[in-house]
Amino acid sequence: MENSPYNHEADNSEAELMPLRKQGRLGDMAYDAMKERLVRGAFEPGRKLTVRAIAEALGVSSTPARDALNRLSAEGALVYSGPKTVIVPYLTMPALKEVVAMRLALEGVASEKGAAAAPSNLPDELERTQQKINKAMEAQNFSDVLWHNKEFHFTVYRHAEMPYLLSTIESLWLRTGPSFHDLYPEFAIRKYGVHNHEVVIESLRDRDPEGVRRAFENDIRDGYRGLKHAIASRSKTATAA
């Protein structure tokens, strides 16, 4: 199973890699497809991915698949464990602290400005996305939870119309997306994210951009606490072994 390029938790998972529609440079398209799935948490930390498996899943030759993995490795999103195999790295505590500090600052700006410029139908759109999240949680399909969670956040951030800011935020998610798996199933049981998202929607209906910002910041802090615990537990297990 470790050669599989995607998570098989659900037969129809939103996170699965699909053959590319071959319009454009295949190396760029393969990179974009892999990057999006890393950002959305489709691959959990420790997952091994091979050039061959990625190429087969995307319906391309080994060259564009290797190009994509090389680029993602250079960005720190993947780590080579052999000539043709990469591993999704685990997040370290120093990296987590740095990323969370940046996310609080940057996503705070994006969410507040996005909320201020949001159209009146945005709360309804987010409600539909949240319903997909809830349905995936009930089915314990956490890959799909993470897939739709990214859409919930970035739907608001895009309305800030700050493309450089959005790109920087996405680069942070590229590093942390896989580690979001460590938040489940506890996040689903305690419904931390659900509550924070409900406050986002309510604040949007109230035309309260600052309330939207606080809700997203709380979401990031809740995630930080969960990931901090996961890293500490993994460290204790490694030390005991």
Secondary structure as UniProt FT lines:
FT   TURN            2..3
FT   TURN            11..12
FT   TURN            14..15
FT   HELIX           26..39
FT   TURN            40..41
FT   TURN            45..46
FT   STRAND          48..50
FT   HELIX           51..58
FT   HELIX           62..74
FT   TURN            75..76
FT   STRAND          79..82
FT   TURN            83..84
FT   STRAND          85..87
FT   HELIX           93..116
FT   TURN            120..121
FT   HELIX           122..138
FT   TURN            139..140
FT   HELIX           142..158
FT   TURN            159..160
FT   HELIX           163..176
FT   HELIX           177..183
FT   TURN            184..185
FT   HELIX           186..190
FT   HELIX           192..205
FT   TURN            206..207
FT   HELIX           209..240
//
